[in-house]
Amino acid sequence: MNEIVNVVVGTPIYRQGAYILDKFMLNQKEIQQNYPSSELVLATNENDFGEELKSQLSFWGIRGKVIFYKTIKPDYARSRTWNIACAREAIRQYTLSQTKASYLLFLDADMTFDPLVIKIMKKEIQGYDVVFSGYASRDFKGYELGAGCCMLNRRTLEKISFRCLEFKNGEVIREGCMRELDLIKLGSKVKKGFFLCINHYKSKNEAKSVDPQPLGLFRSITTSRFVRYILISASIMLRHDISGRLARLVYRFLPEIR
């Protein structure tokens, strides 16, 4: 392929979580066929799995790379969110140092997407720095607007890093919350909504889909810059994941709210 890489599709991946690998790779092939000037970058910290992923890219005929990263965290840290944060940071650094791509699109490995996802997200990001498209939570109890489908422009990638916090009491502020806080502080223009069809898999054959639709009033308020800034800042100050607990409470009592 001779096309210049305009969009990097980045995916943190590990063997245990790659239970729909065939579905994911087939979907990525379709995505790349619809947008040839893209490259799939898979980030793993498992060397043996990395070799298998290279074979998968070759088998499916997908333009892509497998990059390896180390999980760097405090000695007391136990949360898996460190793996995700370090993987996303490795992909960010690869995009900036090894490509001239204008955009980085994060797509999670336990989901499949509308094959036109890149074109859809590029359209939505016009006039913005970051775009999130929502999907069902993995436990099917609600909906999320996180990095499972998120596009960032290059200018924003140059200003942020992917990180998380874990306190000695075991409480964790996930990398998604830390990224959101950083974007708010930078004054980045962020757009959130449900812009495309996404299937989120709980297991190999069990998935929940979400289709394009307007963002509801309740979701618009609870994901607003002001509300998110207060909740995340308070979580860090109190060393308890207030924002996460509130989201789980909303999902429990109002699971269909988008």
Buried (B, 14 or more C-beta within 10 A) or exposed (E): EEEEBBBBBBBBBBBEBBBBBEBBBBBBBBBBEBBEBBBBBBBBBBEEBBEBBBEBBEEBEBBBBBBBBEEEBEEEBEBEBBBBBBBBBBBBBBBBEBBEBBBBBBBBBBBBBBBBBBBBBBEBBEEBBBBBBBBBBBEBEBBBBBBBBBBBBBEBBEEBBBBBBBBEEEBBBBBBBBBBBBBBEBEBBBBBBBBBBBBBBBEEEEBBEBEBEEBBEEBBEBBEEEBBBEBBBEBBEEBBBBBBEBBBEBBEEEBEBB
